[in-house]
Amino acid sequence: MLMKPVLTALLFAMATTAGAAPKIGEPAPGFTGMDTSGKSHALSDFRGKPVVLEWTNHDCPYVRKHYSSGNMQQQQQAATGQGAVWLSIISSAPGKQGHVTPAQADALTAERNAAPSAVILDEKGEIGRLYGAKTTPHMYIIDADGKLAYMGGIDSIPSTNPADIAKATQYVPAALAQVMRGKPVTSSVTRPYGCSVKY
């Protein structure tokens, strides 16, 4: 007889969590995260600028596709060059694939000539779960007013082959260009692909 209230409470908790998923056009979930140098970054710090969130895991072949080709670095440089903030977020838990120390994360950034504004270490997975990040990469764009403008895949071809990048629709640059012009994003929700986030 005690199981029914417990089950009801569990279902309510699940429904509440599901209902809290981020929605396009609504304020993006606020968060504070620590970067590799120990500096704290709050999403609210960047109000007035578009923000790109990139979930990453250097051991994931889908992530390697975009870094080995230089595609991710080019997108980072283009975005920050236009005044956007780019946060690479690592939500891999300790002992799981992709987990890194701050020093290892900095070494990866240097080795790959990556150009994010900061690398956020989210080893408890709090930011990842807040956004419902499912894959690496999983991409989000927040507009200058703090509203979620895009969430989904980095591009339209879910493969690990770098040769597919040139053939794919590049969702993130297209969405960011519309955000920069103050326009609604045409394809605001797309299917993310990659390795599962290792919470």
Secondary structure, DSSP 4 states (H G I P E B T S, - for coil): --HHHHHHHHHHHHHHHHHTS--TTSBPPP-EEEETTS-EEEGGGGTTS-EEEEE--TT-HHHHHHHHTSHHHHHHHHHHHTT-EEEEEE-PPTTSTT---HHHHHHHHHHTT---SEEEE-TT-HHHHHHT--EES-EEEE-TTSBEEEEE-SBS---S-GGGGGGS-BHHHHHHHHHHTTPPPTT-B----SEEP--
